C-alpha cells in the first residue's frame, strides 16, 4: 500500500491543511476523509475527483467531511459517475441528515445513495474497500456521543482519526502485528479530545518507533527534533508500507 497525505494539519491548521489521505493499491485510489481543504490539495497534486474510486469516512467533523459536497456535485454533474462511499453504519444517517442534505438534497435527488454507491461497514470486521486494501473500523474515543472511527489497514497499518490517548489499544495492535501507526498529535496539553505529544512520549520505545505524527498545528517547526523516535508525516509526500 502507498499512502499520500492530502494534509497533515489540525482542524484549525492553515499551512498544513486538514488531515486527509489517499491510498493506492493495485491501480485503485481510496480517499480517507474529505475535509474542507481536500479539493484544493487534490488539485495541487494533479488529481481529479474522478480519479477517486472510493471514499472512507472516519467521523462527522468538517475537517473530515467538509469537502464531500463538492466531491458529490462534481462526480454527478461533471463526471457523471458515482464513487463508492464506505462509512461505519452508526454515522451514515448523521452524515446525510446532519451535514450533507442541506446542500445536496433536492426533490429529484433526496438521498445519499443518489450521489454515492454507499457501503456500510461494521466495527471489528475486515472489509476490502479496493483491491488489496482491507480495513477494520475501530471505535475510538474523541467527543462524547459523537462516534469516531480509526482504521486498521491490511493487518499492519493503523491510521487514527481524532482520538484520545489509548495506550492499551496501541499495544493490542502491536500484538496483532501492527508495524506502522499514523497518529494524531496535539502539541499542547491537556488532550481533551486529542492525544498529546507528551502522552505519546510516555509510550514504550517499541510503540514510539512505529509512530508517525499527523494532525498537528501550524507551529510544527518548533517541535522538529523534539519527538524522540517518532517522526512527522509530511504533507503530499508519498509513503510505502
C-alpha positions as CSV (number, residue, x, y, z in Angstrom):
1,X,0.0,0.0,0.0
2,X,1.1,3.5,-0.8
3,X,-0.3,6.5,1.1
4,X,-0.1,10.2,0.3
5,X,-1.3,12.8,2.7
6,X,-3.6,15.5,1.3
7,X,-3.0,17.3,4.5
8,X,-1.4,16.7,7.9
9,X,-2.7,19.6,10.0
10,X,-5.3,20.0,12.7
11,X,-8.8,21.3,12.2
12,X,-7.5,24.8,12.5
13,X,-4.3,24.5,10.6
14,X,-3.8,26.7,7.6
15,X,-0.3,25.8,6.4
16,X,-0.7,22.0,6.5
17,X,-4.4,21.6,5.5
18,X,-6.8,19.1,7.0
19,X,-5.5,15.6,7.8
20,X,-6.9,13.6,4.9
21,X,-5.1,11.0,2.7
22,X,-5.3,9.0,-0.5
23,X,-4.2,5.3,-0.6
24,X,-3.1,3.5,-3.7
25,X,-3.5,-0.3,-4.2
26,X,-3.5,-2.3,-7.4
27,X,-4.4,0.6,-9.6
28,X,-7.2,1.9,-7.4
29,X,-7.4,5.0,-5.2
30,X,-9.1,5.3,-1.8
31,X,-9.5,8.7,-0.2
32,X,-9.6,8.7,3.6
33,X,-11.8,11.5,4.7
34,X,-12.6,14.6,2.6
35,X,-12.3,17.7,4.6
36,X,-12.5,21.4,3.7
37,X,-9.1,21.5,2.1
38,X,-9.2,18.1,0.3
39,X,-10.4,19.5,-3.1
40,X,-7.6,22.1,-3.3
41,X,-5.0,19.5,-2.2
42,X,-6.1,17.0,-4.8
43,X,-5.9,19.8,-7.5
44,X,-2.4,20.7,-6.4
45,X,-1.3,17.0,-6.7
46,X,-2.8,16.8,-10.2
47,X,-5.8,14.6,-9.3
48,X,-9.4,15.0,-10.3
49,X,-12.3,13.7,-8.2
50,X,-13.0,11.2,-11.0
51,X,-9.6,9.6,-10.2
52,X,-11.0,8.6,-6.8
53,X,-12.6,5.1,-6.7
54,X,-13.8,5.1,-3.1
55,X,-14.1,7.4,-0.1
56,X,-13.8,6.2,3.6
57,X,-15.2,8.4,6.3
58,X,-14.0,8.4,9.9
59,X,-16.4,10.8,11.7
60,X,-18.6,13.9,11.2
61,X,-16.4,16.9,11.6
62,X,-15.8,19.5,8.8
63,X,-12.1,18.9,8.6
64,X,-13.0,15.3,7.7
65,X,-16.2,15.7,5.6
66,X,-16.3,19.4,4.6
67,X,-15.2,18.7,1.0
68,X,-17.8,16.0,0.3
69,X,-20.4,18.3,-1.1
70,X,-18.1,19.4,-3.9
71,X,-17.0,15.8,-4.4
72,X,-20.6,14.7,-4.8
73,X,-21.6,17.6,-7.1
74,X,-18.5,17.2,-9.4
75,X,-19.0,13.4,-9.6
76,X,-22.7,13.8,-10.5
77,X,-22.7,16.8,-12.8
78,X,-19.1,17.0,-14.2
79,X,-18.0,13.3,-14.4
80,X,-21.5,11.7,-14.3
81,X,-20.4,8.7,-12.2
82,X,-20.7,7.5,-8.6
83,X,-17.8,6.8,-6.3
84,X,-18.1,4.2,-3.6
85,X,-18.6,5.6,-0.1
86,X,-17.6,3.4,2.8
87,X,-18.9,4.6,6.2
88,X,-19.5,2.9,9.6
89,X,-23.2,2.2,9.8
90,X,-23.8,4.2,13.1
91,X,-22.9,7.5,11.4
92,X,-24.4,7.2,8.0
93,X,-27.7,8.9,8.9
94,X,-25.9,11.7,10.7
95,X,-23.6,12.3,7.7
96,X,-26.7,12.8,5.5
97,X,-29.3,14.4,7.7
98,X,-27.0,16.4,9.9
99,X,-24.5,17.6,7.3
100,X,-24.8,16.9,3.6
101,X,-28.5,17.0,2.9
102,X,-28.6,20.8,3.5
103,X,-26.6,21.3,0.3
104,X,-27.3,18.2,-1.7
105,X,-30.9,17.2,-1.1
106,X,-33.4,18.0,-3.8
107,X,-36.8,16.6,-4.8
108,X,-35.1,14.8,-7.6
109,X,-32.1,13.5,-5.5
110,X,-33.4,13.1,-1.9
111,X,-30.9,10.6,-0.6
112,X,-27.2,9.9,-0.1
113,X,-27.5,7.0,-2.5
114,X,-28.3,9.4,-5.3
115,X,-24.8,10.7,-5.1
116,X,-22.7,7.7,-3.9
117,X,-22.6,4.0,-4.1
118,X,-23.0,3.6,-0.3
119,X,-21.4,0.7,1.6
120,X,-21.9,0.3,5.3
121,X,-19.0,-1.1,7.3
122,X,-19.4,-2.8,10.7
123,X,-17.0,-2.3,13.6
124,X,-14.5,-5.0,14.1
125,X,-14.9,-6.7,10.7
126,X,-12.5,-6.7,7.8
127,X,-13.8,-5.1,4.6
128,X,-11.9,-4.9,1.3
129,X,-12.5,-1.4,0.1
130,X,-10.4,-1.5,-3.1
131,X,-8.4,-4.5,-4.4
132,X,-5.5,-5.3,-2.0
133,X,-6.7,-2.9,0.7
134,X,-8.7,-4.2,3.7
135,X,-9.9,-2.1,6.6
136,X,-11.1,-2.8,10.1
137,X,-13.0,0.0,11.7
138,X,-12.2,0.6,15.4
139,X,-14.4,2.8,17.5
140,X,-12.0,5.3,19.3
141,X,-12.8,7.9,21.9
142,X,-13.0,11.5,20.7
143,X,-16.0,13.6,21.7
144,X,-18.8,12.1,23.8
145,X,-21.9,10.9,21.8
146,X,-20.1,11.7,18.5
147,X,-18.7,8.3,17.3
148,X,-15.3,8.4,15.7
149,X,-13.6,5.5,14.0
150,X,-9.9,4.8,13.4
151,X,-8.7,2.2,10.8
152,X,-6.5,-0.9,11.0
153,X,-5.4,-1.5,7.4
154,X,-4.2,-4.8,5.9
155,X,-3.4,-6.1,9.4
156,X,-0.3,-3.9,9.8
157,X,-1.1,-0.2,9.5
158,X,-3.1,1.8,12.0
159,X,-4.5,5.2,10.9
160,X,-6.0,7.1,13.8
161,X,-8.8,9.5,13.3
162,X,-9.2,12.1,16.1
163,X,-8.8,10.2,19.3
164,X,-7.9,10.5,22.9
165,X,-4.8,8.7,24.2
166,X,-5.4,5.0,24.3
167,X,-2.1,3.1,25.0
168,X,-3.9,-0.1,25.6
169,X,-5.3,-0.1,22.0
170,X,-1.9,0.7,20.6
171,X,-0.3,-2.2,22.5
172,X,-3.1,-4.6,21.3
173,X,-2.5,-3.5,17.7
174,X,1.2,-4.2,18.2
175,X,0.4,-7.7,19.5
176,X,-1.7,-8.2,16.4
177,X,1.1,-7.4,14.0
178,X,0.9,-3.7,13.5
179,X,4.2,-2.2,12.3
180,X,3.2,1.4,11.4
181,X,1.0,3.9,13.2
182,X,-0.1,7.3,11.8
183,X,-1.3,9.0,14.9
184,X,-3.0,12.4,15.5
185,X,-0.9,14.6,17.8
186,X,-1.7,17.8,19.7
187,X,1.4,19.7,20.9
188,X,0.0,21.5,24.0
189,X,-1.8,19.6,26.8
190,X,-4.4,18.9,28.0
191,X,-5.6,16.3,25.5
192,X,-9.3,16.8,26.0
193,X,-10.3,15.3,22.6
194,X,-6.9,14.5,21.0
195,X,-3.8,12.7,22.0
196,X,-0.9,15.0,23.1
197,X,2.7,14.7,22.2
198,X,3.5,14.4,25.9
199,X,1.2,11.4,26.1
200,X,2.7,9.7,23.1
201,X,6.2,10.3,24.5
202,X,5.1,8.3,27.6
203,X,4.7,5.1,25.5
204,X,7.4,2.4,25.5
205,X,10.0,2.6,22.8
206,X,8.7,-0.3,20.7
207,X,5.5,1.7,20.2
208,X,7.1,5.1,19.7
209,X,9.4,3.6,17.0
210,X,6.3,2.8,14.9
211,X,4.6,6.2,15.2
212,X,4.4,8.9,12.6
213,X,2.8,12.1,13.8
214,X,-0.1,13.9,12.0
215,X,-3.0,16.3,12.7
216,X,-0.6,18.8,14.2
217,X,-0.7,22.6,14.5
218,X,1.0,25.1,12.2
219,X,3.8,25.6,14.8
220,X,5.2,22.1,13.9
221,X,8.7,23.5,13.1
222,X,9.1,24.4,16.8
223,X,8.8,20.7,17.6
224,X,11.0,19.2,15.0
225,X,13.8,17.3,16.7
226,X,11.9,17.1,19.9
227,X,9.8,14.0,19.3
228,X,12.2,11.2,20.1
229,X,12.0,8.2,17.8
230,X,8.6,9.4,16.5
231,X,8.6,11.1,13.1
232,X,6.3,13.6,11.4
233,X,4.1,12.7,8.4
234,X,4.7,15.3,5.7
235,X,2.0,16.8,3.5
236,X,2.0,15.5,-0.1
237,X,4.8,13.0,0.5
238,X,4.2,9.5,-0.8
239,X,4.9,6.7,1.7
240,X,5.1,3.0,1.0
241,X,4.3,0.4,3.7
